[in-house]
Amino acid sequence: MLSTIALVLLLLWLAFMAFVWFRGGLSKGRMIGNKVAAHIGIEKNLFHTILENGVTGPSLQMLSTLDNSYLSIDQISVMLAPSLTRGVLALEQRFGQQHQLELAKPIVSALQARWESECQNPK
């Protein structure tokens, strides 16, 4: 009897954790990151690698938080510009010049320029 109750409670806890994971957890951050990557034109795995190396803390949690703030994909991409810039620099320092990073640099630089102009001239 006691083991049945424990098993039911365990299954309820696992169901709750799955609900939290899919509703607002890290998978949500991965999905919004993939949308941002497609929007700015960077391959999604490279985007997540650059972002992970440019933020302090979990990048997927940050993406999920930005998505919860009801910003557009374009606004989120501009807000991520400083982190993406730091990520590109960190990866270049670690691995040297790489073809994929060289392709991403102009995109990240353009986002950084937009971020700087929007910070100086808020709407």
FENZI-V667285 format. One line per field, one symbol per residue. phi: phi as a letter, one per 20 degrees, with the letter a starting at -180 (. if undefined). A space follows every 10 residues. Layout:
phi=???
This chain:
phi=.fffffffff ffffffffff fefbefffff ffffffgffe ndgfffgfff ffedddofff ffffffffel efgffffffe gfffffffff ffffdmfcgf fffegfffff ffffffffff cfe
